[in-house]
Amino acid sequence: MSPADENGALTIRVVEVAGEEGTEAADGARLYDLLRPALVAGREVELDFRDVRTLSEPFLAAAVGALLRDVTLEDLLCRLIVSNITVRDLQGLRYVLEKSRDETTVCGCREAGPTDSGAGADGSEKP
């Protein structure tokens, strides 16, 4: 984990938390424990996937999908920056976020509302 930059953003190197294989839900839970306080406080967080070779749905669900219990999808898309991730793994992350969003609205954990924030998975604005 890197110190915050001048804007208060925090960079987390996933390989330092989960190793090269981000496949275990327990490793995802450790990453969640690092992400949650910063995101709840309104800070930007960069997840750097450099040197991570494999990601699994259980890992991503425990690390990022679980955050939807704490912050809205819109806030997450605005404040979570992903870098050095493959297209395939980015698609997996999007799938996990969509599935987690649907689960939190169905169980009543979060009030249903607008889901299209106008931002991409990396936080950039859509055209």
N, C-alpha and C positions, 0 to 999 in steps of 0.2 A: 504494500500500500504506500502510495506516495503522499507527501504532505499536500495540503491545499495550495492551489495557485493563488495569484493576487486577487482573483475574483471569488475566492472561497470555494472553488470547485475541487473535488477530491478525485484522485485517480487511483483506481484499484487494478492491479495486475492480477488477473484471474489465475494465472499459472502459479502465483505465490500462495493462493488459497486452496486451489484444487489440483495443482499439478498439470501435467500435459493431458490428462484424461478427465474431463469434467463430466463424469458419468454417475456419480453417487449423490443421492439426495442429501446425505449428511454433509457433503462438501458444499452443496447448494445452500443448505441451511446456514453454514458458516459464512458464506458470501452474503446471504440475506441479513445476517446479524451486523455486517459491516455497512451494507447499503441503507438499511432502514433508518437509523438515526439521522443520517445526513439528508435523506430525501424528506423525511417528516419535518425536519428543520427548514426545508425550503432550499437546500443547497443543490447545485449541480454535481453529478457524479459521473465520471468517465469509467466505463468498464473496458479495460484493455485486454483483448483476447490473444495478444501476441504469444506465440509458442504453445498455445492450446491446440492440440490436434483433434480432439474428439469432444463433442458435447452431446448430452442425452436429454430427452424430455424430462425425466425425473429431476435431473440437476437444474435445468432451466426453470422448471415449475417451482422448485424449492427456493431458488435464488431470486428469481425475478417475478414469476407469476404470483407468488405469495405476497408480494408488495402491494397488490391491488386490494388487500384487506386494510392497508394503511394509508394509501394515497390513491387518488383517482387516476384513471388511465390517462386523462389529459395531462395531469401534473407529471406523471411518470414519463410520458412521451416528450414533454418539454424539458425535463431535468436529467434524464438518463441518456448519456452519450455512449454509444458503443463504437469501439475502434478495433481494427485488425481482426475482423470477423469475416469468415467466408460467406458467400451468398447463401449457400445451403444452411449454414448455422443461423444466419439472420432470418431465413424463412422459418426455421424451427423456433426461433425466439418469437417471431410474430404469431405463429400457431399457438404457442404456449400462452401468450398474452391474450389472444382472442378467446381461447378456452377458459382461462382463468377469469376473464371479464364476464363471460357467460355464466360461469359457476357462481361468482359473487353476486350477480344480479338475480339469479334464480333462487338462491338460498336466502335472499333478503338481507345479506350482510351489508350491501351498499344499495342505496336507492338508485333505481334505474334513471338514466338521464341521457343526454346526447353523448354518443360514443365516438363520433368523428371529430377529432380535435383540430383537424387541418394540418397536423404534423405527421411526418413520417416516423418510422421506428427509430430513426437516429435523431429525432427531434427537429429535423429541418422542415421548413414549410413546404407543403405540397403546392404544385402550380395551380 
